[in-house]
Amino acid sequence: MNSSLEADILEALVGLDRAVKSSAGGGPKPDLMSWFSRLDELSARLPRQTDPVLLHYLQKKSYEKARLFLQGREAENQAGNCRHV
């Protein structure tokens, strides 16, 4: 991971993942919009030299792929409709 900004994005992605998984148990629905807004705000602050793969995932809202990428688990990502892993 290259920056504290990427670490903040990873933290938000992990939080989003937890929120989604907690809602699967039938509990109260979490406020996912706050997570999406936070990720949009953080993503907009990434410098132009950011890894294009990460930028692609974030622009396409492929948040699980972005999380795996930032966790060093890119090999677990599956190819999407755009033919990009």
Secondary structure, DSSP 8 states (H G I E B T S, - for coil): ---HHHHHHHHHHHHHHHHHHHHTTTS----HHHHHHHHHHHHHTS-TTS-HHHHHHHHTT-HHHHHHHHTT-GGG----TTS--
